[in-house]
Amino acid sequence: MGFRNVGFDSVWHNEFNPAYLTGFKYGMNSLYGLTENELNIKQGSITNISYSEIKRNTPNNLLRNGNFGVIGGPPCPDFSNGGKHKGSEGENGKLTGIYIDVILELKPEFFVLENVKGLIQKTKHRNYLFSLMKKVSKDYYFDLNLLNALEFGVPQDRERVFFIGFRKDSLMEKKGVTFCQHIQALNNISLTSNFSTKALSTRLNWFDWPVDSRFVGAKTLFEWPNLSPYGKTPKLSSTLPERLTVGASVFNESINNLPNQDDTFRAFSEKFHQIKEGDVSRKSFKRLHRWRYSPTAAYGNNEVHLHPWLPRRLSVREVMRIQSVPDEYSLPFDMTLTDKFKTISNGVPVILAERIAEQVASFLKSNSYEIPENVNTELLTKVC
């Protein structure tokens, strides 16, 4: 959605889970009026789809000119802090490497890969990511960053790793030798330095990653409320940005008549009446505070998030709003609640995806290049 909303046209899709695919087709039709044929979807594991099949089902002129991109988020449980950290050896973890193999075979002008923060937190996962960086470095200039959706106006604390690359020959033609020298120098440092989150997010970034100055450091910039007794009505502090609170962005009156608002699990436990508003300290039964942002929307492994003032779980529509999904997007009535919650929580918040897409589009259209202010120019000069 994010890339489509800023003008990119998606021409081929792949999804393994049939239920998620059904939801995607229904939602894209409800939001954009797109038919299944227009979406051009291949259901099945990418491990069983040959490069030749992908090429046969993609417009020839795009492949011939290389004027296209590949975006996606390979399944992340094997890198997640909530998983077993099987990493690249896990069945899901292997797909990240296969994603890179597809890129190197198809040779798109750019790629964007999204994954969980765990990919850069544990040493063995960082080493795996480092190997992927080396793998793409022959043909692509790459960059890596950790972005939090909260800092872009999404009412959710959701940190995700974004790995982006642009094909070298294309950028050489568009931006010239000086550009290539600068970026190659930074990439060389990335491939030889002590690989750390801090290094990649400050000194070595060259891509113009999106920033919303209003919300940078939002978790600590504002004095967020902690706990409130359940059943009371806490007031909104005038110092808080309403947009980042679920009370203003999610649970307003406009939600009541929207599709999927009645899609919620029945409440049986007494806990629904006992847990304080804002108590998100536990693994499950986290109750959101109306004047605070939501914790990461992740509803697998028995993780349950509760409505701030009603004795029930969140609804499907409420979760979609937490993910900044447009109200016009809906999921079919015959899709199970479990599948609805999982498919929503697997996605990238739409607003964050839009901001990244805008920067990619701007970068591709511009023939000029300036070294970003955060780059250590003294270090860069020494390397060049």
Residue pairs with C-beta under 8 A, 6 or more apart in sequence:
1 31
1 325
1 326
1 329
1 350
1 353
2 348
2 350
2 351
2 352
2 353
2 354
2 355
2 356
2 357
3 10
3 71
3 353
3 354
3 357
3 360
4 10
4 32
5 350
5 354
5 357
6 354
6 357
6 358
6 361
7 361
8 69
8 357
8 361
10 39
11 40
11 58
11 59
11 62
11 68
12 40
12 41
12 42
12 54
12 57
12 58
13 24
13 39
13 40
13 41
13 42
14 41
14 42
14 43
14 44
14 46
14 49
14 72
15 21
15 24
15 41
15 43
16 43
16 44
16 45
16 46
17 339
17 343
18 43
19 335
19 336
19 339
19 343
20 339
20 342
20 343
20 346
21 41
21 43
22 332
22 335
23 331
23 332
23 335
23 339
23 340
23 343
24 39
24 41
24 343
25 36
25 39
25 41
26 330
26 331
26 332
26 335
27 329
27 330
27 331
28 34
28 39
28 329
29 35
30 259
30 328
30 329
30 330
31 326
31 328
31 329
40 57
42 49
42 53
42 54
42 57
46 95
46 98
46 99
46 102
47 94
47 95
47 98
51 102
51 105
51 106
54 102
54 106
55 63
55 106
58 68
61 67
62 68
63 106
66 107
66 108
66 109
66 167
66 170
67 109
68 108
68 109
69 108
69 109
69 110
69 111
69 112
69 360
70 102
70 103
70 106
70 108
70 110
70 111
70 112
71 111
71 112
71 113
72 99
72 112
72 113
72 114
73 113
73 114
73 115
73 346
73 348
74 92
74 95
74 96
74 98
74 99
74 113
74 115
75 92
75 95
76 92
76 115
76 116
76 118
76 119
77 83
77 90
77 92
78 84
78 85
78 86
78 87
78 88
78 89
78 90
78 91
78 92
78 93
79 85
79 87
79 93
79 96
79 115
79 116
79 118
79 119
79 122
79 125
80 116
80 118
81 116
81 117
81 118
81 121
82 298
82 300
82 301
82 303
83 90
83 118
84 90
85 118
85 122
85 124
85 125
86 93
87 93
87 122
87 124
87 125
87 128
88 94
88 96
88 97
88 125
88 128
93 128
96 113
96 115
96 128
96 132
97 128
97 132
99 113
100 113
100 132
100 135
100 136
103 111
103 136
103 140
103 165
104 135
104 136
104 139
107 139
107 167
108 167
109 166
109 167
109 170
109 364
110 164
110 165
110 166
110 167
110 360
110 364
111 140
111 164
111 165
112 162
112 163
112 164
112 356
112 360
113 162
113 163
113 164
114 160
114 161
114 162
114 163
114 348
115 160
115 161
115 163
116 160
116 161
117 146
117 159
117 160
117 161
118 125
119 125
119 126
119 128
119 129
119 161
120 126
120 129
120 144
120 146
120 161
120 197
120 200
121 197
126 195
127 195
129 144
129 163
130 191
130 195
132 163
133 142
133 144
133 163
133 190
133 191
134 191
136 142
136 165
137 187
137 191
139 167
139 168
140 165
140 166
140 167
140 168
141 165
141 166
141 168
141 171
141 180
141 183
141 184
141 187
141 206
142 163
142 164
142 165
142 187
142 190
143 163
143 164
143 165
143 204
143 205
143 206
143 207
143 209
144 161
144 162
144 163
144 164
144 190
144 200
144 201
144 205
145 161
145 162
145 164
145 200
145 201
145 205
145 207
145 209
146 159
146 160
146 161
146 162
146 197
146 200
146 201
147 159
147 160
147 162
147 209
147 210
147 352
147 356
148 157
148 158
148 159
148 218
148 219
149 156
149 157
149 158
149 159
149 160
149 324
149 349
149 351
149 352
150 156
150 157
150 158
150 215
150 218
150 219
150 244
150 293
151 211
151 212
151 215
151 216
151 217
151 218
152 210
152 212
152 215
152 349
152 351
152 352
152 355
153 212
153 214
153 215
153 243
153 244
153 324
153 351
154 244
154 322
154 323
154 324
154 349
154 351
154 352
155 243
155 244
155 245
155 246
155 249
155 250
155 293
155 294
155 321
155 322
156 293
156 294
156 295
156 296
156 297
156 322
156 323
156 349
157 219
157 293
157 294
157 295
157 296
158 296
158 297
158 349
158 352
159 296
160 348
160 352
162 209
162 356
164 207
164 360
166 363
166 364
168 180
171 179
171 180
171 183
172 179
172 180
174 364
174 367
175 367
175 368
175 369
176 369
178 369
179 369
181 384
182 206
182 369
182 371
182 380
182 384
183 206
185 380
185 383
185 384
186 204
186 206
186 375
186 380
188 383
189 203
189 204
189 379
189 383
190 199
190 200
190 204
193 199
193 204
202 374
203 374
203 375
203 376
203 379
204 375
205 372
205 374
205 375
206 371
206 372
206 375
207 359
207 363
207 372
208 359
208 362
208 363
208 372
209 356
209 359
210 355
210 356
210 358
210 359
212 355
214 241
215 221
215 241
215 244
218 241
218 244
218 293
222 239
222 240
222 241
222 244
223 237
223 239
223 240
224 240
224 289
224 291
224 292
224 293
225 234
225 237
225 278
225 289
225 291
225 292
226 278
226 289
227 276
227 277
227 278
227 279
227 289
228 234
228 276
228 277
228 278
228 289
229 276
229 277
230 273
230 274
230 275
230 276
230 277
230 287
230 309
231 309
232 277
233 309
234 277
234 289
234 290
234 291
235 291
236 242
236 245
236 247
236 248
236 291
237 291
240 291
242 248
242 249
243 249
244 293
245 290
245 291
245 292
245 293
246 288
246 289
246 290
246 292
246 293
246 294
246 308
246 322
247 290
247 291
247 308
249 321
250 294
250 318
250 321
250 322
251 290
251 307
251 308
251 318
254 327
255 261
255 317
255 318
255 321
258 317
258 327
258 330
259 317
259 330
259 331
260 315
260 316
260 317
260 320
260 330
260 331
260 340
261 315
261 316
261 317
261 318
262 315
263 315
263 316
263 317
263 331
263 337
263 340
264 312
264 313
264 314
264 315
264 316
264 337
265 312
265 313
265 337
266 312
267 311
267 312
267 313
269 285
271 285
272 306
272 311
272 312
273 311
275 285
275 287
275 306
276 287
277 287
277 288
277 289
277 290
277 308
277 309
278 287
278 288
278 289
278 292
278 308
279 286
279 287
280 286
280 287
280 288
280 289
280 295
283 302
283 303
284 302
284 303
284 304
285 304
285 306
286 295
286 303
286 304
286 305
286 306
287 305
287 306
287 307
287 308
288 294
288 295
288 305
288 306
288 307
288 308
288 314
289 308
290 308
290 309
294 305
294 322
295 305
297 305
297 319
297 322
297 323
297 344
297 345
298 345
299 305
299 319
299 341
299 342
299 344
299 345
300 342
300 345
304 313
305 313
305 314
305 319
306 312
306 313
306 314
307 313
307 314
307 318
314 322
316 331
316 337
316 340
316 341
316 344
317 327
319 341
319 344
319 345
320 327
320 329
320 344
321 327
323 344
323 345
323 347
323 349
323 350
324 349
324 350
324 351
324 352
325 344
325 347
325 350
326 350
331 340
331 343
331 344
371 377
371 380
